[in-house]
Amino acid sequence: MKDEKLKRYTDMLLTAVLMAAVVYVLFKYAIPLLFPFLFSLLISAIVLPAVAFLNRKLHLNKKLTAAVLVTVSYLIIAGLLMLAGRFLYQSASSAVDWFNSRFVPDINALLLKIDGLVHDSDSTLMSWLYSMKDTLISSLQPKVVQLSTSVVTGLVSNVPSFVVKVIISIVATYFFALDYDNICRAVTSRMSESVYQKSSAAFRSLRSTIGQYARAYSLILLITFAELTVGLLCAGVKHFVLIALGIAIFDILPILGSSMIMLPWSIITLLRGNYQQGIILFIVYLVVVIARQFIEPKIVGDRVGMHPLVTLVTMYVGLKLFGGVGMLALPIACAVLMQLELAGVTHILPVRREPTEVPVNKSKRRFFRKKKQKPDV
């Protein structure tokens, strides 16, 4: 009996270690290596349902419709990437000029205002503030120059390899979209029945999980957009709707988030002397960040079917091990594995007995016990 238990626990431990090793190798090496093909497969998965719908409703040619939709999809992606690249290049190129012409004068103006208020009462404080200002500027200036140079050189140096990856992704997407049925038949015809059933279940689980993730993050984007719209309106920001939409989309990106925009914006506004708007922007930043920390695990967990605590743990572990991609991909992998467990395809953590309710002591403890009344003699 003990040997059977030891063997069972050993098998479970080896399975867990093997799964962890597979996940690590997958996210560390396989996904970066095969990213162009995975991205093309993702675009094909988005386009093919629209192709089937148009073929069913309007009786359009499948291959022609797929080619048109793939072209339109990549034109939209190219436009967004060009706008983002242009914004990053211009921002990085003008960062040093902005630091010298705007940031340093704003710091000096702020210190002059503080000097006019407290100079007569406390000169030691002002001397300390001026020394801190000199230290801050002398330490930040080379970092701004280094960051600006690294961003510009990184964008320029990565253009050739990025263009190659884009071309491969576009060509692969056309192949996937135009010959999807033939590719599926060629792959599945070489599978045994059991492997085919398990692969089909895994593919359905992956497609369903990714769809639920897309719906969950769309809802998070709408909530963040609503918070930013109200906050920027209260702060008196012009074109607040467009700015809120841009920040909400930027907030969905892993690692970056709204902190890269809202926090520097509020600090710069405060340094320029617009205290009311700066305080409102900072409050909006806190609301968005805190709200997302609470709603993201809950919404994603409810949509995918995982407990919010499990979602939070997998997001944190994925972020620490694999960066921004892991923060999104590891919860998806865990959700797919959970769906396969429920479907009976895998048996990594089988249920070995019926769950029992934990007994709850319903008696309430009293801080002040009533004294027992003595019976009347």
NUMIKOL-408880 format. One record per residue (C-alpha): x, y, z; residue in three letters. Coordinates in steps of 0.1 Angstrom, whole numbers. Layout:
REM residues N
<node><east>X</east><north>Y</north><up>Z</up><type>ala</type></node>
...
//
This chain:
REM residues 377
<node><east>0</east><north>0</north><up>0</up><type>met</type></node>
<node><east>28</east><north>24</north><up>9</up><type>lys</type></node>
<node><east>47</east><north>15</north><up>-23</up><type>asp</type></node>
<node><east>16</east><north>23</north><up>-44</up><type>glu</type></node>
<node><east>12</east><north>57</north><up>-27</up><type>lys</type></node>
<node><east>49</east><north>65</north><up>-31</up><type>leu</type></node>
<node><east>47</east><north>55</north><up>-68</up><type>lys</type></node>
<node><east>16</east><north>77</north><up>-73</up><type>arg</type></node>
<node><east>31</east><north>107</north><up>-56</up><type>tyr</type></node>
<node><east>64</east><north>102</north><up>-76</up><type>thr</type></node>
<node><east>44</east><north>101</north><up>-108</up><type>asp</type></node>
<node><east>26</east><north>133</north><up>-99</up><type>met</type></node>
<node><east>58</east><north>150</north><up>-90</up><type>leu</type></node>
<node><east>76</east><north>139</north><up>-122</up><type>leu</type></node>
<node><east>45</east><north>150</north><up>-143</up><type>thr</type></node>
<node><east>45</east><north>184</north><up>-126</up><type>ala</type></node>
<node><east>83</east><north>188</north><up>-131</up><type>val</type></node>
<node><east>79</east><north>178</north><up>-168</up><type>leu</type></node>
<node><east>51</east><north>202</north><up>-174</up><type>met</type></node>
<node><east>70</east><north>230</north><up>-157</up><type>ala</type></node>
<node><east>101</east><north>222</north><up>-179</up><type>ala</type></node>
<node><east>79</east><north>221</north><up>-211</up><type>val</type></node>
<node><east>62</east><north>255</north><up>-202</up><type>val</type></node>
<node><east>96</east><north>271</north><up>-195</up><type>tyr</type></node>
<node><east>112</east><north>259</north><up>-228</up><type>val</type></node>
<node><east>80</east><north>268</north><up>-246</up><type>leu</type></node>
<node><east>79</east><north>304</north><up>-234</up><type>phe</type></node>
<node><east>116</east><north>309</north><up>-232</up><type>lys</type></node>
<node><east>127</east><north>295</north><up>-266</up><type>tyr</type></node>
<node><east>99</east><north>282</north><up>-287</up><type>ala</type></node>
<node><east>76</east><north>312</north><up>-287</up><type>ile</type></node>
<node><east>103</east><north>338</north><up>-295</up><type>pro</type></node>
<node><east>117</east><north>315</north><up>-323</up><type>leu</type></node>
<node><east>83</east><north>307</north><up>-339</up><type>leu</type></node>
<node><east>66</east><north>341</north><up>-332</up><type>phe</type></node>
<node><east>61</east><north>351</north><up>-368</up><type>pro</type></node>
<node><east>42</east><north>319</north><up>-375</up><type>phe</type></node>
<node><east>23</east><north>320</north><up>-343</up><type>leu</type></node>
<node><east>13</east><north>356</north><up>-351</up><type>phe</type></node>
<node><east>2</east><north>346</north><up>-386</up><type>ser</type></node>
<node><east>-18</east><north>317</north><up>-371</up><type>leu</type></node>
<node><east>-35</east><north>342</north><up>-347</up><type>leu</type></node>
<node><east>-44</east><north>366</north><up>-376</up><type>ile</type></node>
<node><east>-57</east><north>336</north><up>-396</up><type>ser</type></node>
<node><east>-79</east><north>325</north><up>-366</up><type>ala</type></node>
<node><east>-94</east><north>360</north><up>-365</up><type>ile</type></node>
<node><east>-100</east><north>362</north><up>-402</up><type>val</type></node>
<node><east>-114</east><north>327</north><up>-409</up><type>leu</type></node>
<node><east>-146</east><north>331</north><up>-389</up><type>pro</type></node>
<node><east>-154</east><north>363</north><up>-409</up><type>ala</type></node>
<node><east>-146</east><north>345</north><up>-441</up><type>val</type></node>
<node><east>-170</east><north>317</north><up>-432</up><type>ala</type></node>
<node><east>-197</east><north>342</north><up>-423</up><type>phe</type></node>
<node><east>-194</east><north>361</north><up>-455</up><type>leu</type></node>
<node><east>-194</east><north>329</north><up>-475</up><type>asn</type></node>
<node><east>-225</east><north>317</north><up>-457</up><type>arg</type></node>
<node><east>-244</east><north>349</north><up>-460</up><type>lys</type></node>
<node><east>-233</east><north>365</north><up>-492</up><type>leu</type></node>
<node><east>-218</east><north>334</north><up>-510</up><type>his</type></node>
<node><east>-185</east><north>351</north><up>-516</up><type>leu</type></node>
<node><east>-155</east><north>331</north><up>-528</up><type>asn</type></node>
<node><east>-136</east><north>319</north><up>-497</up><type>lys</type></node>
<node><east>-100</east><north>324</north><up>-510</up><type>lys</type></node>
<node><east>-107</east><north>358</north><up>-524</up><type>leu</type></node>
<node><east>-124</east><north>369</north><up>-493</up><type>thr</type></node>
<node><east>-96</east><north>356</north><up>-471</up><type>ala</type></node>
<node><east>-70</east><north>374</north><up>-492</up><type>ala</type></node>
<node><east>-89</east><north>407</north><up>-490</up><type>val</type></node>
<node><east>-94</east><north>404</north><up>-452</up><type>leu</type></node>
<node><east>-58</east><north>394</north><up>-445</up><type>val</type></node>
<node><east>-46</east><north>424</north><up>-466</up><type>thr</type></node>
<node><east>-70</east><north>448</north><up>-447</up><type>val</type></node>
<node><east>-59</east><north>433</north><up>-414</up><type>ser</type></node>
<node><east>-22</east><north>439</north><up>-421</up><type>tyr</type></node>
<node><east>-28</east><north>474</north><up>-434</up><type>leu</type></node>
<node><east>-45</east><north>483</north><up>-401</up><type>ile</type></node>
<node><east>-16</east><north>467</north><up>-381</up><type>ile</type></node>
<node><east>9</east><north>485</north><up>-403</up><type>ala</type></node>
<node><east>-8</east><north>518</north><up>-397</up><type>gly</type></node>
<node><east>-9</east><north>513</north><up>-360</up><type>leu</type></node>
<node><east>28</east><north>503</north><up>-359</up><type>leu</type></node>
<node><east>38</east><north>533</north><up>-380</up><type>met</type></node>
<node><east>20</east><north>556</north><up>-357</up><type>leu</type></node>
<node><east>35</east><north>540</north><up>-326</up><type>ala</type></node>
<node><east>70</east><north>540</north><up>-341</up><type>gly</type></node>
<node><east>67</east><north>576</north><up>-352</up><type>arg</type></node>
<node><east>56</east><north>586</north><up>-317</up><type>phe</type></node>
<node><east>84</east><north>567</north><up>-300</up><type>leu</type></node>
<node><east>110</east><north>581</north><up>-324</up><type>tyr</type></node>
<node><east>99</east><north>617</north><up>-321</up><type>gln</type></node>
<node><east>95</east><north>615</north><up>-283</up><type>ser</type></node>
<node><east>130</east><north>599</north><up>-279</up><type>ala</type></node>
<node><east>146</east><north>624</north><up>-303</up><type>ser</type></node>
<node><east>132</east><north>654</north><up>-285</up><type>ser</type></node>
<node><east>136</east><north>641</north><up>-250</up><type>ala</type></node>
<node><east>170</east><north>658</north><up>-244</up><type>val</type></node>
<node><east>157</east><north>692</north><up>-257</up><type>asp</type></node>
<node><east>125</east><north>688</north><up>-236</up><type>trp</type></node>
<node><east>146</east><north>681</north><up>-205</up><type>phe</type></node>
<node><east>168</east><north>712</north><up>-210</up><type>asn</type></node>
<node><east>141</east><north>736</north><up>-222</up><type>ser</type></node>
<node><east>111</east><north>725</north><up>-201</up><type>arg</type></node>
<node><east>120</east><north>702</north><up>-172</up><type>phe</type></node>
<node><east>149</east><north>722</north><up>-158</up><type>val</type></node>
<node><east>131</east><north>756</north><up>-160</up><type>pro</type></node>
<node><east>100</east><north>742</north><up>-144</up><type>asp</type></node>
<node><east>121</east><north>728</north><up>-115</up><type>ile</type></node>
<node><east>138</east><north>763</north><up>-111</up><type>asn</type></node>
<node><east>104</east><north>780</north><up>-112</up><type>ala</type></node>
<node><east>90</east><north>757</north><up>-86</up><type>leu</type></node>
<node><east>119</east><north>763</north><up>-63</up><type>leu</type></node>
<node><east>116</east><north>801</north><up>-67</up><type>leu</type></node>
<node><east>80</east><north>799</north><up>-56</up><type>lys</type></node>
<node><east>90</east><north>778</north><up>-26</up><type>ile</type></node>
<node><east>118</east><north>802</north><up>-19</up><type>asp</type></node>
<node><east>94</east><north>832</north><up>-18</up><type>gly</type></node>
<node><east>73</east><north>814</north><up>7</up><type>leu</type></node>
<node><east>98</east><north>800</north><up>32</up><type>val</type></node>
<node><east>131</east><north>819</north><up>26</up><type>his</type></node>
<node><east>126</east><north>843</north><up>55</up><type>asp</type></node>
<node><east>116</east><north>815</north><up>79</up><type>ser</type></node>
<node><east>140</east><north>787</north><up>70</up><type>asp</type></node>
<node><east>170</east><north>793</north><up>48</up><type>ser</type></node>
<node><east>185</east><north>759</north><up>56</up><type>thr</type></node>
<node><east>155</east><north>741</north><up>39</up><type>leu</type></node>
<node><east>161</east><north>762</north><up>7</up><type>met</type></node>
<node><east>198</east><north>754</north><up>6</up><type>ser</type></node>
<node><east>190</east><north>717</north><up>9</up><type>trp</type></node>
<node><east>163</east><north>719</north><up>-18</up><type>leu</type></node>
<node><east>187</east><north>737</north><up>-42</up><type>tyr</type></node>
<node><east>214</east><north>711</north><up>-36</up><type>ser</type></node>
<node><east>189</east><north>683</north><up>-42</up><type>met</type></node>
<node><east>178</east><north>700</north><up>-74</up><type>lys</type></node>
<node><east>214</east><north>701</north><up>-86</up><type>asp</type></node>
<node><east>220</east><north>665</north><up>-77</up><type>thr</type></node>
<node><east>187</east><north>654</north><up>-94</up><type>leu</type></node>
<node><east>195</east><north>673</north><up>-127</up><type>ile</type></node>
<node><east>230</east><north>661</north><up>-128</up><type>ser</type></node>
<node><east>219</east><north>625</north><up>-123</up><type>ser</type></node>
<node><east>189</east><north>626</north><up>-146</up><type>leu</type></node>
<node><east>205</east><north>644</north><up>-176</up><type>gln</type></node>
<node><east>229</east><north>616</north><up>-186</up><type>pro</type></node>
<node><east>202</east><north>590</north><up>-181</up><type>lys</type></node>
<node><east>178</east><north>609</north><up>-204</up><type>val</type></node>
<node><east>205</east><north>612</north><up>-230</up><type>val</type></node>
<node><east>213</east><north>575</north><up>-227</up><type>gln</type></node>
<node><east>176</east><north>565</north><up>-229</up><type>leu</type></node>
<node><east>170</east><north>587</north><up>-259</up><type>ser</type></node>
<node><east>200</east><north>573</north><up>-277</up><type>thr</type></node>
<node><east>191</east><north>537</north><up>-269</up><type>ser</type></node>
<node><east>155</east><north>541</north><up>-281</up><type>val</type></node>
<node><east>165</east><north>558</north><up>-314</up><type>val</type></node>
<node><east>193</east><north>533</north><up>-321</up><type>thr</type></node>
<node><east>172</east><north>504</north><up>-311</up><type>gly</type></node>
<node><east>144</east><north>514</north><up>-334</up><type>leu</type></node>
<node><east>168</east><north>520</north><up>-363</up><type>val</type></node>
<node><east>189</east><north>488</north><up>-358</up><type>ser</type></node>
<node><east>159</east><north>465</north><up>-354</up><type>asn</type></node>
<node><east>142</east><north>476</north><up>-386</up><type>val</type></node>
<node><east>158</east><north>450</north><up>-409</up><type>pro</type></node>
<node><east>151</east><north>420</north><up>-387</up><type>ser</type></node>
<node><east>116</east><north>434</north><up>-380</up><type>phe</type></node>
<node><east>109</east><north>438</north><up>-417</up><type>val</type></node>
<node><east>120</east><north>401</north><up>-423</up><type>val</type></node>
<node><east>97</east><north>389</north><up>-395</up><type>lys</type></node>
<node><east>68</east><north>410</north><up>-409</up><type>val</type></node>
<node><east>73</east><north>396</north><up>-445</up><type>ile</type></node>
<node><east>74</east><north>360</north><up>-431</up><type>ile</type></node>
<node><east>43</east><north>366</north><up>-410</up><type>ser</type></node>
<node><east>24</east><north>381</north><up>-440</up><type>ile</type></node>
<node><east>33</east><north>352</north><up>-463</up><type>val</type></node>
<node><east>25</east><north>326</north><up>-437</up><type>ala</type></node>
<node><east>-8</east><north>342</north><up>-430</up><type>thr</type></node>
<node><east>-18</east><north>340</north><up>-466</up><type>tyr</type></node>
<node><east>-9</east><north>303</north><up>-467</up><type>phe</type></node>
<node><east>-28</east><north>296</north><up>-435</up><type>phe</type></node>
<node><east>-59</east><north>316</north><up>-445</up><type>ala</type></node>
<node><east>-61</east><north>303</north><up>-481</up><type>leu</type></node>
<node><east>-52</east><north>266</north><up>-475</up><type>asp</type></node>
<node><east>-65</east><north>262</north><up>-440</up><type>tyr</type></node>
<node><east>-88</east><north>232</north><up>-449</up><type>asp</type></node>
<node><east>-61</east><north>214</north><up>-468</up><type>asn</type></node>
<node><east>-35</east><north>220</north><up>-441</up><type>ile</type></node>
<node><east>-59</east><north>206</north><up>-414</up><type>cys</type></node>
<node><east>-67</east><north>175</north><up>-435</up><type>arg</type></node>
<node><east>-30</east><north>169</north><up>-442</up><type>ala</type></node>
<node><east>-21</east><north>171</north><up>-405</up><type>val</type></node>
<node><east>-51</east><north>152</north><up>-390</up><type>thr</type></node>
<node><east>-49</east><north>124</north><up>-416</up><type>ser</type></node>
<node><east>-16</east><north>113</north><up>-401</up><type>arg</type></node>
<node><east>-29</east><north>111</north><up>-365</up><type>met</type></node>
<node><east>-43</east><north>82</north><up>-347</up><type>ser</type></node>
<node><east>-79</east><north>84</north><up>-335</up><type>glu</type></node>
<node><east>-69</east><north>90</north><up>-298</up><type>ser</type></node>
<node><east>-43</east><north>116</north><up>-308</up><type>val</type></node>
<node><east>-68</east><north>133</north><up>-330</up><type>tyr</type></node>
<node><east>-94</east><north>134</north><up>-303</up><type>gln</type></node>
<node><east>-70</east><north>149</north><up>-278</up><type>lys</type></node>
<node><east>-56</east><north>174</north><up>-303</up><type>ser</type></node>
<node><east>-91</east><north>185</north><up>-313</up><type>ser</type></node>
<node><east>-100</east><north>190</north><up>-276</up><type>ala</type></node>
<node><east>-68</east><north>209</north><up>-270</up><type>ala</type></node>
<node><east>-75</east><north>232</north><up>-300</up><type>phe</type></node>
<node><east>-111</east><north>238</north><up>-290</up><type>arg</type></node>
<node><east>-100</east><north>247</north><up>-254</up><type>ser</type></node>
<node><east>-72</east><north>270</north><up>-267</up><type>leu</type></node>
<node><east>-96</east><north>288</north><up>-291</up><type>arg</type></node>
<node><east>-123</east><north>291</north><up>-264</up><type>ser</type></node>
<node><east>-98</east><north>304</north><up>-238</up><type>thr</type></node>
<node><east>-83</east><north>330</north><up>-261</up><type>ile</type></node>
<node><east>-117</east><north>342</north><up>-270</up><type>gly</type></node>
<node><east>-127</east><north>345</north><up>-234</up><type>gln</type></node>
<node><east>-94</east><north>364</north><up>-227</up><type>tyr</type></node>
<node><east>-102</east><north>388</north><up>-256</up><type>ala</type></node>
<node><east>-136</east><north>394</north><up>-241</up><type>arg</type></node>
<node><east>-122</east><north>399</north><up>-206</up><type>ala</type></node>
<node><east>-96</east><north>424</north><up>-217</up><type>tyr</type></node>
<node><east>-121</east><north>442</north><up>-239</up><type>ser</type></node>
<node><east>-142</east><north>447</north><up>-208</up><type>leu</type></node>
<node><east>-112</east><north>459</north><up>-188</up><type>ile</type></node>
<node><east>-103</east><north>483</north><up>-216</up><type>leu</type></node>
<node><east>-139</east><north>498</north><up>-216</up><type>leu</type></node>
<node><east>-138</east><north>502</north><up>-178</up><type>ile</type></node>
<node><east>-103</east><north>519</north><up>-180</up><type>thr</type></node>
<node><east>-116</east><north>541</north><up>-208</up><type>phe</type></node>
<node><east>-146</east><north>552</north><up>-188</up><type>ala</type></node>
<node><east>-124</east><north>560</north><up>-157</up><type>glu</type></node>
<node><east>-100</east><north>580</north><up>-178</up><type>leu</type></node>
<node><east>-127</east><north>599</north><up>-197</up><type>thr</type></node>
<node><east>-144</east><north>611</north><up>-165</up><type>val</type></node>
<node><east>-111</east><north>619</north><up>-148</up><type>gly</type></node>
<node><east>-96</east><north>639</north><up>-178</up><type>leu</type></node>
<node><east>-130</east><north>657</north><up>-182</up><type>leu</type></node>
<node><east>-128</east><north>668</north><up>-145</up><type>cys</type></node>
<node><east>-91</east><north>678</north><up>-150</up><type>ala</type></node>
<node><east>-101</east><north>701</north><up>-179</up><type>gly</type></node>
<node><east>-80</east><north>683</north><up>-205</up><type>val</type></node>
<node><east>-88</east><north>691</north><up>-242</up><type>lys</type></node>
<node><east>-97</east><north>662</north><up>-265</up><type>his</type></node>
<node><east>-102</east><north>641</north><up>-234</up><type>phe</type></node>
<node><east>-120</east><north>613</north><up>-252</up><type>val</type></node>
<node><east>-93</east><north>606</north><up>-277</up><type>leu</type></node>
<node><east>-66</east><north>609</north><up>-251</up><type>ile</type></node>
<node><east>-85</east><north>585</north><up>-228</up><type>ala</type></node>
<node><east>-89</east><north>560</north><up>-256</up><type>leu</type></node>
<node><east>-52</east><north>561</north><up>-264</up><type>gly</type></node>
<node><east>-41</east><north>557</north><up>-228</up><type>ile</type></node>
<node><east>-67</east><north>528</north><up>-223</up><type>ala</type></node>
<node><east>-53</east><north>510</north><up>-253</up><type>ile</type></node>
<node><east>-17</east><north>516</north><up>-240</up><type>phe</type></node>
<node><east>-28</east><north>503</north><up>-206</up><type>asp</type></node>
<node><east>-37</east><north>469</north><up>-220</up><type>ile</type></node>
<node><east>-1</east><north>464</north><up>-232</up><type>leu</type></node>
<node><east>19</east><north>442</north><up>-208</up><type>pro</type></node>
<node><east>44</east><north>460</north><up>-184</up><type>ile</type></node>
<node><east>39</east><north>494</north><up>-200</up><type>leu</type></node>
<node><east>4</east><north>503</north><up>-188</up><type>gly</type></node>
<node><east>-10</east><north>538</north><up>-180</up><type>ser</type></node>
<node><east>18</east><north>544</north><up>-155</up><type>ser</type></node>
<node><east>41</east><north>553</north><up>-183</up><type>met</type></node>
<node><east>18</east><north>582</north><up>-193</up><type>ile</type></node>
<node><east>-3</east><north>593</north><up>-163</up><type>met</type></node>
<node><east>24</east><north>595</north><up>-137</up><type>leu</type></node>
<node><east>49</east><north>616</north><up>-156</up><type>pro</type></node>
<node><east>20</east><north>637</north><up>-169</up><type>trp</type></node>
<node><east>8</east><north>645</north><up>-134</up><type>ser</type></node>
<node><east>43</east><north>652</north><up>-121</up><type>ile</type></node>
<node><east>51</east><north>676</north><up>-150</up><type>ile</type></node>
<node><east>18</east><north>694</north><up>-146</up><type>thr</type></node>
<node><east>25</east><north>699</north><up>-109</up><type>leu</type></node>
<node><east>60</east><north>712</north><up>-116</up><type>leu</type></node>
<node><east>46</east><north>737</north><up>-141</up><type>arg</type></node>
<node><east>25</east><north>752</north><up>-114</up><type>gly</type></node>
<node><east>-9</east><north>738</north><up>-124</up><type>asn</type></node>
<node><east>-16</east><north>722</north><up>-90</up><type>tyr</type></node>
<node><east>-53</east><north>716</north><up>-94</up><type>gln</type></node>
<node><east>-50</east><north>697</north><up>-127</up><type>gln</type></node>
<node><east>-18</east><north>679</north><up>-116</up><type>gly</type></node>
<node><east>-36</east><north>666</north><up>-84</up><type>ile</type></node>
<node><east>-66</east><north>655</north><up>-104</up><type>ile</type></node>
<node><east>-44</east><north>636</north><up>-129</up><type>leu</type></node>
<node><east>-25</east><north>619</north><up>-101</up><type>phe</type></node>
<node><east>-58</east><north>609</north><up>-84</up><type>ile</type></node>
<node><east>-70</east><north>595</north><up>-118</up><type>val</type></node>
<node><east>-37</east><north>576</north><up>-121</up><type>tyr</type></node>
<node><east>-42</east><north>560</north><up>-87</up><type>leu</type></node>
<node><east>-78</east><north>551</north><up>-94</up><type>val</type></node>
<node><east>-69</east><north>534</north><up>-127</up><type>val</type></node>
<node><east>-40</east><north>515</north><up>-113</up><type>val</type></node>
<node><east>-57</east><north>503</north><up>-81</up><type>ile</type></node>
<node><east>-90</east><north>495</north><up>-99</up><type>ala</type></node>
<node><east>-71</east><north>474</north><up>-124</up><type>arg</type></node>
<node><east>-53</east><north>454</north><up>-97</up><type>gln</type></node>
<node><east>-87</east><north>444</north><up>-83</up><type>phe</type></node>
<node><east>-108</east><north>439</north><up>-115</up><type>ile</type></node>
<node><east>-83</east><north>422</north><up>-137</up><type>glu</type></node>
<node><east>-79</east><north>389</north><up>-118</up><type>pro</type></node>
<node><east>-116</east><north>389</north><up>-111</up><type>lys</type></node>
<node><east>-128</east><north>395</north><up>-146</up><type>ile</type></node>
<node><east>-102</east><north>373</north><up>-163</up><type>val</type></node>
<node><east>-108</east><north>345</north><up>-137</up><type>gly</type></node>
<node><east>-146</east><north>347</north><up>-142</up><type>asp</type></node>
<node><east>-144</east><north>347</north><up>-180</up><type>arg</type></node>
<node><east>-119</east><north>319</north><up>-182</up><type>val</type></node>
<node><east>-132</east><north>298</north><up>-153</up><type>gly</type></node>
<node><east>-102</east><north>301</north><up>-130</up><type>met</type></node>
<node><east>-103</east><north>314</north><up>-94</up><type>his</type></node>
<node><east>-91</east><north>350</north><up>-92</up><type>pro</type></node>
<node><east>-62</east><north>339</north><up>-69</up><type>leu</type></node>
<node><east>-50</east><north>314</north><up>-95</up><type>val</type></node>
<node><east>-52</east><north>340</north><up>-122</up><type>thr</type></node>
<node><east>-32</east><north>365</north><up>-101</up><type>leu</type></node>
<node><east>-5</east><north>339</north><up>-92</up><type>val</type></node>
<node><east>-1</east><north>328</north><up>-128</up><type>thr</type></node>
<node><east>1</east><north>364</north><up>-141</up><type>met</type></node>
<node><east>27</east><north>373</north><up>-115</up><type>tyr</type></node>
<node><east>48</east><north>342</north><up>-121</up><type>val</type></node>
<node><east>45</east><north>347</north><up>-159</up><type>gly</type></node>
<node><east>56</east><north>383</north><up>-156</up><type>leu</type></node>
<node><east>86</east><north>374</north><up>-134</up><type>lys</type></node>
<node><east>98</east><north>345</north><up>-155</up><type>leu</type></node>
<node><east>90</east><north>355</north><up>-191</up><type>phe</type></node>
<node><east>82</east><north>392</north><up>-190</up><type>gly</type></node>
<node><east>51</east><north>408</north><up>-206</up><type>gly</type></node>
<node><east>44</east><north>379</north><up>-229</up><type>val</type></node>
<node><east>44</east><north>355</north><up>-200</up><type>gly</type></node>
<node><east>19</east><north>376</north><up>-180</up><type>met</type></node>
<node><east>-7</east><north>369</north><up>-207</up><type>leu</type></node>
<node><east>5</east><north>335</north><up>-220</up><type>ala</type></node>
<node><east>9</east><north>316</north><up>-187</up><type>leu</type></node>
<node><east>-26</east><north>322</north><up>-175</up><type>pro</type></node>
<node><east>-39</east><north>311</north><up>-209</up><type>ile</type></node>
<node><east>-18</east><north>279</north><up>-207</up><type>ala</type></node>
<node><east>-31</east><north>271</north><up>-172</up><type>cys</type></node>
<node><east>-67</east><north>278</north><up>-183</up><type>ala</type></node>
<node><east>-62</east><north>255</north><up>-213</up><type>val</type></node>
<node><east>-47</east><north>228</north><up>-191</up><type>leu</type></node>
<node><east>-77</east><north>231</north><up>-167</up><type>met</type></node>
<node><east>-101</east><north>227</north><up>-196</up><type>gln</type></node>
<node><east>-83</east><north>196</north><up>-207</up><type>leu</type></node>
<node><east>-85</east><north>182</north><up>-172</up><type>glu</type></node>
<node><east>-122</east><north>189</north><up>-170</up><type>leu</type></node>
<node><east>-127</east><north>173</north><up>-204</up><type>ala</type></node>
<node><east>-108</east><north>141</north><up>-194</up><type>gly</type></node>
<node><east>-81</east><north>145</north><up>-220</up><type>val</type></node>
<node><east>-53</east><north>149</north><up>-194</up><type>thr</type></node>
<node><east>-50</east><north>134</north><up>-159</up><type>his</type></node>
<node><east>-23</east><north>154</north><up>-142</up><type>ile</type></node>
<node><east>-43</east><north>162</north><up>-111</up><type>leu</type></node>
<node><east>-72</east><north>137</north><up>-110</up><type>pro</type></node>
<node><east>-100</east><north>140</north><up>-84</up><type>val</type></node>
<node><east>-94</east><north>110</north><up>-61</up><type>arg</type></node>
<node><east>-124</east><north>115</north><up>-37</up><type>arg</type></node>
<node><east>-155</east><north>135</north><up>-34</up><type>glu</type></node>
<node><east>-150</east><north>169</north><up>-18</up><type>pro</type></node>
<node><east>-164</east><north>173</north><up>16</up><type>thr</type></node>
<node><east>-176</east><north>204</north><up>34</up><type>glu</type></node>
<node><east>-154</east><north>218</north><up>60</up><type>val</type></node>
<node><east>-172</east><north>218</north><up>93</up><type>pro</type></node>
<node><east>-179</east><north>253</north><up>106</up><type>val</type></node>
<node><east>-183</east><north>261</north><up>142</up><type>asn</type></node>
<node><east>-214</east><north>282</north><up>144</up><type>lys</type></node>
<node><east>-211</east><north>290</north><up>180</up><type>ser</type></node>
<node><east>-203</east><north>326</north><up>188</up><type>lys</type></node>
<node><east>-178</east><north>335</north><up>214</up><type>arg</type></node>
<node><east>-188</east><north>362</north><up>238</up><type>arg</type></node>
<node><east>-163</east><north>387</north><up>251</up><type>phe</type></node>
<node><east>-183</east><north>392</north><up>282</up><type>phe</type></node>
<node><east>-199</east><north>361</north><up>295</up><type>arg</type></node>
<node><east>-231</east><north>365</north><up>313</up><type>lys</type></node>
<node><east>-229</east><north>355</north><up>349</up><type>lys</type></node>
<node><east>-249</east><north>326</north><up>359</up><type>lys</type></node>
<node><east>-277</east><north>336</north><up>381</up><type>gln</type></node>
<node><east>-278</east><north>318</north><up>414</up><type>lys</type></node>
<node><east>-311</east><north>301</north><up>420</up><type>pro</type></node>
<node><east>-332</east><north>317</north><up>447</up><type>asp</type></node>
<node><east>-329</east><north>299</north><up>479</up><type>val</type></node>
//
